[in-house]
Amino acid sequence: MSPTSLTVTGYGVSPGLACAPLIRMTPPVVTDPDEAPGDDPGHEVQRIRRALAEVAAQLRALATGKTAGAILEAGAAMAGDPALVRAAAGHIGRGTPTAHSLSLAIEAYCAPLEATGGYMAERAADLRDIRDRAVALLTGVPMPGIPRPGHPFILAAADLSPADTAQLADSDAVGLLTERGGPTGHTAILARSLGLPSVVGCPQALDLPDGTPLLLDGRAGTVETHPSPERRRRALERAGTRTRPSTQGPGRTADEHAVRLLANIGTPADATRAAQADNEGVGLFRTEFLFLDRREPPSLDEQVEAYSRVFTHFEGREVTARTLDAGSDKPLPFLRLPREDNPALGIRGLRTAVLRPGILETQLEALVAAQRRTGARLRIMAPMVSTADEAAAFAGLARSLGAESVGIMIEVPSAALVAHQLLEYVDFASIGTNDLAQYTLAADRTSDALGAFLDPWQPALLMLVAGVCGAARALGRPVGVCGEAAADPLLAAVLVGLGVSSLSMAAPAVADVRDTLAQVTLEQCRRLTTAVRDTTGPAAARAAVRELSEAFGADVPDGDGL
């Protein structure tokens, strides 16, 4: 008798189909508090110091050329922090076993980070990854991480550290299934950048035994166990029809309405990959990679060199750089910002320039200098702009330093609601749907439990997008979307109907979006927006748009992939 098939669900965060056996992550070692302590405390402290140093070296090696490079470099800096060794030494001095001393020391740092929530909670996960790797070295057991079975498999894990995610591209993993995570978390974003079919936030992910045959749909968020041969055949046939895009070049609707299709990048490695892909440039260049975990900000010359290396990849194509998006929820030591009880609503993005204006001024000077050196078609935009006064001040500063095209990100409801005022001062706007959803629906984007509120099909979110597009149209300003909403082919058509003129996404998603837009006219896209306005929730909105798209004859990637 064939095993009973079971379908479990989560958040589909990276489209594509994967059919392979499940293999769970190699589990970390659980340290034993009753293990006999070492005879020489000084020697044991040195062992911990060496183990952490080796972990730091491993993370730096993994960072080279990887999408998660900036995050891995930050992890290496954490592993090299002498405070970890000092804290562990205190436990060793009290007779605690060596490996368990390190576990206790790191856990003491993790608890307050998790209590803060948001970005800081993700840093706690990174610290635990450092702990697991160092403990493996101390105890002589295999390093936890990506399995190497020698055949294709779907990886199941509670969640992935940046170090684990960085190794996925070089593994035999053809799909990813995690117990935790949401649609806008770091695992989802990195999986999309790798083009790896992925489902996150699936509570049953670790209940499935190793070797279970799975059919994973990274668009619909479904995972089917023990699929029948017929189901596998249909899935592979469907996947095969989408391995090669039918359209190439600039984005266009069926009636030749131009929609620029751009890539999101966050590191030089991202830039290299995106430059080799079929897109029209960069719609979001996250510049934080230069600033993470530094005691002093990068110099003007260092920034000019780094930006120039990125810009040279995109000769003749547009690059939109976002100025430093950091603050109390992404603490950078050199900013010296005050501790805040609610950092997600605190000093971040453009607001940091009020306390440390020199950081922004130097970055703007560096971006302009790199543009002049390379001839790049550069646009510069500020994150977390909330008021017209902020937009005016940023535009004035940027232009005084030589910026030719200045814009803002629309990420908070206040900016969306008064977009007609903000756009008077700038040349363009880019809507960051990830943060705009977070602030509109009052849902922490790092919370596993609130992922449904962050669905980009939420009617309230789309109403705000429509309002921004209306304001931009009245003033003759282009407006783009650079959140993950842009990567959904079906939603992309809706966004175009609302008035969005460019879509920026992880580079592997461009082909499906371009194919879908080529099958519908601008007027049909507008009719899709009318269908959305008559719905009350994301599921109903998707269903209404899919039904109407099929009536138009568009072959949009299926919601269930089969």
N, C-alpha and C positions, 0 to 999 in steps of 0.2 A: 504494500500500500504506500502511495506517495505521501510524504509529509504534508501536513496541512499548511496552506499558505496563509500568511498573516501580513497585513499592511499597517505600518506605523507611520506617523507623520511628525514633521517638524517644520522649520522654516527653510524653504528652498532658497539658497543664497547665491548659488553659482550654477547656471544652467548647463544641461547636458545629461546624458544617460550613462550609467555604469552598471555593468552586469558582471559580478565576480563574487568569490567567497569573502566573507567578513573575517578580518583578523583584528584583534584588539591590540591597543598600544602595550608595549612592554611595561609592566607596572613598576613603580619606584619601590625602593627598599623601605620597609618600615623599621625605624631604629628601635633598639631594645634598651629600655632604661635599666634593666637588670643585668646587662652584660658587664663583665669584669672590666674596670677601668684600666688604662695603661699604667705601667710602673713609673714612668717619668713624665710628669705633667708638661714640662718644657718641650719634650720631644713630641708629645701629642699636639700641642699648640702648633708646632712647626708643621706637622702632618696636615693640619687643617689649613694653614697658610698656603702650603704647596698645592693642596687639592683645589682651593679656591682660585689660585693663580692659574692652574691648568684649565679650570672651567672658563675663566676669563679668556685664555688663549684660544680655547675651542670656539667660544662664541665669536671672537674676532675673526677667526678663520672662516666660520660659517657666514659672517656678514659680507665677505668679499663677493661683490657681484650679485647679491641676493635682493629680492624685493623688500625683505624685512631687515635690510642692512642697518638702517638707523636704529631700529628697535633692538637689534642684536648688539650693536655697539653700546647702547645704553645698558643692556644686561651685563656686558663685560665690565662696564664701569662699576655697576653694583657689586659684581663678584669681587672686584679688586678693592672694595671699600674696607680699610683697616678696622672700621667699627665692628664688622662681622667677626673678625678674628678676636678682637678684644672681648666681645660679648661671649663668644664660645669659650675663651680662656677662663672667664669667670666661672662658668659651669664646670669646666675641667678642674679648676682649683677646689671645687666643692665635692670632688670625687665622682662626678658624672662621667659615664663612658663617652669616648671621643665623638663618635658619630651622633649619638643622642645629644651631646652638648651643642653641636652645630645645628641640629634640628630645633632645639629649644631657642637658640639665639635668633635664628631666622624667623621662627614663628612669632617671637616677641615683636619683631618689626612688622610682620604681616597683619597682626590683629588691628592696630590703629589705621593701617592703610585701607583695610576692608571696611572699617567703620566709616571712613570718609566717603567711600563709594566712588562710582564713576571711574575716571581714568586711574585714580590711585588704587582702586581694587584690582585693576588689571596689572598694576605693578606688583601687587602682592603675589599674583599668580606667577609672574616672572621670577620673583625671589624664591618661590617654592621650586621652580624648575632648577634654579641654581643649587638649591639645597639637594635636590634629588641627584643631580649630576655629581656634586661633591661627595655625597654619601656613597654613591656607587664607587667612586675612586677610593674612598677610605676603607670600604669593606671588600673591595676586589670582586664585585659582581658586575654583570653586564650593564652598560649604560642604558637607562630608560630612554625610550624614543621610538622612532619609526621602525617597524619590523622589516626584515630583509628575507622574505620567504623564497625569492627567486621566481615568482610568478605574479601575474596581476591580482590585486586584491582591493577590497574596500576597507579603509581604515576606520575603526571605531575607537572613540576616546571620550573621556569626560569633557575635555577641551584641549586645545593645542597651545603650547607656548610658542612664541615667535621662533625659537630655535628649532622646534619640531616642524613648524610650518615651512621654514626655510629649506628643510631637507626633503620636503614632499616632491619637489620638482625632479630630484635625482633618484626617486624611489620607484617601486613598481605599483604604487597606489594609483588606482584609476578613479577613485571616488572617496569621499570623506563623509563620515557620520559622527556627530558629536552630541553628547547628552546636554551640554550647556551651550550658551551663546545665543545671540540674537541677530537680526538681519543687518545691523549696522556695526557689529563688534569687529575687533581686529581680525579674528579668524575668518569671518565672512569676507572682509575686504581683501585679505591676502589670498584666500581661495579663488576669488574672482580674478585677481591679477594673474593667477597661474592657469586660469581656465579649467579648474578641476571641479567636476560636478560635485556639489556639496549640499548636505542637509544638516542644519545645526538646531540646537534646542529640542532634540528628540528625547523624551524621558526614558524610552525603552532602549536606547542605543547600546547600553552595556548589559542589558538582559539577554541579548542574543548570543548564543555560544559561538566560539571560534569555528570557522569553516561553514557557517550557514550561508547558502547561496542567496545573494541579494540582487534585486533590480532597483537601483536608486535613480530617482528623477530629481535632479538638482534645480529644476524650474518649479515643479509642482510641490516639492517638499515631501514626497512620498517615498517610502522604502518598503518593497514587497519581498517577503521571505519565500524561499522555495518556489520561484516562478516556474511555471510549466514551460516545456520546450516551445510551445506556441507563443507564449508571452515573450520569451526571450527572442524568438525569431522576429516578432513584430517590432520589438524594441530596437533590435540591431538594424532592421530595415529602415525604421524611421530615423535612427541616428545617422545611417549611411547617407540619407538624402540631404543631410545638413552639414556634411563634412566639408563641402566646397561651396562658398557663397556664389550666388548666381549674378550678383552685381559687384561692381568695383568702382573705385574713384569717389568723387564727392557725393555727399548725401543729397538725394532728390526724392520728391514725391513723384507719383506717376505722371503728374502734369508739370514736372520740371520746376517745382517750387524748391528752392535751395534750403537745405538744413545742414549746417556744418556738423560733422561727426568727429569728435575729438577724444583724446585719451587723458586719463588722470595719471599723474606720476608723482612719486614721492622720494625717489632716490636716483642717482646716476644710472643704476642698473635698470630701473624702470624706464628711464629715458632711452637707453640703448634698445630695449625691446620694443618700446612704442614707436621709435623712429623707423624700425624695420617693418612695421605693420602698415596696413592700408588704412590710413586715417588722414585728417586734415590738419593735424597739429595737436597741441596740448590745451585743454580747456581748464585744467587745474594742476598747477605745479606747486605741490606742498613743499615749502622751503625749510621745514623744521629739521630736516636731516642734518643740517649744518650746526644746529644749536643744542641738540640733546646732550644732557649730562655734562655740560661744560662749566667750569668755574668762572671763565671769562668769555665774553661773546667773541665770535670770529672777527678777525680784522677786516677792514675794507678790502685789502688786497686778496685775502683768502676767499672772501665771498665773490669777488670779481672772477677769480680763477674758477671757482666751483660753478657759478652760473654760466660762465662762458662755455665750459665743457658740456653742459646740458644744451645750451642754445645751438651749438654747432651741429648737433644731431638733427635739427629741424630747419635746415636751410630752406627758405621759401615757404615755410609753414608757420602758422601762428603759434605763439606760446603765451599763455596767460598765467602769470606768477601771482600766487597769494602771499602777501607779506606774513611775517611770523604770527602763527596762531598758537599762542601759548599763554600761560597765566597760572592762576592758583590751582587749576585742575590739571595742568601739565607743568609742574614746577621746574623751572630752570634756575639753578643757583644764582647765576649772575643777574637775574632780574630783581632779586631781593624783595619780593612782594610779600605783603603780610599774609599770615594764615587766615583762612576764611572758613566759617561754619558751613557755607553752602557754595562751594567753589564753582559749580556749574552755572551759577548766577552771579559770579563775582568778576574779578579783574582778569579778563582774558581777551584774546584777539586785539583789536585796535585799542581797547581800553588800557592795555599795558603802556601805550605810548604817553599816556597822561603822566605816569610816574617816571618812565624812563624814555623820554623822547629821543635821546641819542641813538638808541638801538634801531628804531624805525628809520631815522634819517640816514644812518650808515647803510642800512639795507637798501633803501631806495637809491642812494648814490651808487651802490654796487650793481644793482640791477640795470640802471641806466648806463653805467660804464660798460657792463658786459654786452648790452644791446649795441652800443656804438662799436665795440670791438668786433662783434660777430655779424652785425647787420641783421639781427633777429627782428622779426615782426612781433614785438613785445607789447603785451598789455599787462598792467599791474592793478591788482585789486586788494582791498582791505577786508579782513574778516570781522564778523560780529559788529557790524555797523547798526546802530539802533535809531539814530536821530538824524535830522537834516543838518544840524550843526556839526555832527561828527563827519558826515559825508563832505560837507563844504571844507572843513579843516583838512581832511586827508587829501582831497583833490587839490587844494591850494598848495599844500606842502609838496606833494608829488610833482606837480607841474613846475613849481619853483626850482626843483632839482633836475628838471629835464625830461620827466616822463611825458610821453606823447599821447598815450591812451590810458585813461585812469577809470577804474570802476570800483564797485562795491559788491560784497556778497550780501544776499538777502537770506538771513538765517534765523531771524526772530520776528514774531508777529508784528511788532511795532513798525519795523522796516517795511514789511509787506503792506501794512495798512496805509502808510503814508509814502509809498513808493513814488508817487507823483511829485512829492517834495524833494526826496533824496536824489531822484534822477535829474533834477534840474542842474545839479552840480557836477555830474559825472558823465562819462561817455558810454558806459554800458553797465549791466548788472548781471550777476550770476546767482542763481537760486541754489543754495545748499539744502537739498530736501532732507538730508539726514538730521541736521540740527533743527531745521524748521519744523519737522515732525515732532522732535523731542520737546521743543518749547511750546508748540501749539497744543499737543495732546498731554502735556505735563507728564511725560514718560521718559525716565532715564534710559538713554540709548544703550547703556551697558548692562541693563537689567534683563536677565533671562525671562523673568515672569511677565515683562511688559512688551515683549516683541510685537504682539498683535497691534498695539497702539501705534507702532512705528511703520506700519504698512503704508507704502507711498500711495496706495489707492484710497487712503482715508479721504472722504469728501471734504472735510474741513481744510485739509492740506491743499487739495486741488483748487478749492475756492480761493485760497490765498495766492496760489500760483496764477490763477486767472486774473486776479486783481492787479498783480504786478505786471503781467503782460499787457493789460489794458492801459496802465499808466505809461509803460514803455512805448506802446504803439502811438499814444497821443503825443509823445515828445519826440518820436522818431529815434528811439534808443533800442539797440539790440539787447535781448535778454536770453541768457542760456540757463541750462540746468546742469549742475555738476555733481549732484548727489547720485546715489545708486539707483534712483528712479529712472535715470536716463538709460540704464542698461536693460530695462524690460521692453522688448520690442512692441508689445501691445500698448503699454503705457506711453511709449515714445510717440506713437501716433496721436494719442490724446493730448500730450504736451504740445505737439506741433499745432494741433487744432486750437489750443488755448492761446497760441501766439509765440511759443518758444522758437528761437531762431537757431540755436545750437544745442547739442547734447554731448556731454563729456562723461566718459565711463572708463572702466577697466578695458584695456586694449582688446582682449579677446572677445568682448561683447559687441564690438562695432559691426561685425559682419551680419549678424542676425538683425540688428536694428536697421542697417542699411537695406537689407532684403525686404523687410516688412514695409518700410516707408516707400519703397519703389513700387509697391502694389496698390497704394491708395492715393487718391488725389487730396489736395488741400481741403476742398469742400467736404470730402468724406471724413477727413480728420476732424473738421468742425462739427460734423454730425455726430461723431463719436463723443465729443464733449457734451453735447446735448443729452446723449444717453446716460452719461455719468451723472449729470445734474439731477436726474430723476431717481437716483438710487440713494439709499441711506447707509450703506456700509461697503467695505472693500470687496467682499465676496460678490455682492450684487453688482457692483460697478464692473468688476472683471467680467462677470457672466454677460452683462448687457453689451459691453464693448466687443467681447468675443463673438457673440451672436451677430451683431451688426457687421463686424469685420468679415465674417464668413459670408454674410449676405452680399457684401461688396465683391466677394470672390478672392479675398486675400488669404494666402496660405501662411498664417501666423504660427510660430512654434506652439505645439499643443500644450495645454495646461497639465495634462497627465503624461505627455511624451509618448503615448502608445497608440 
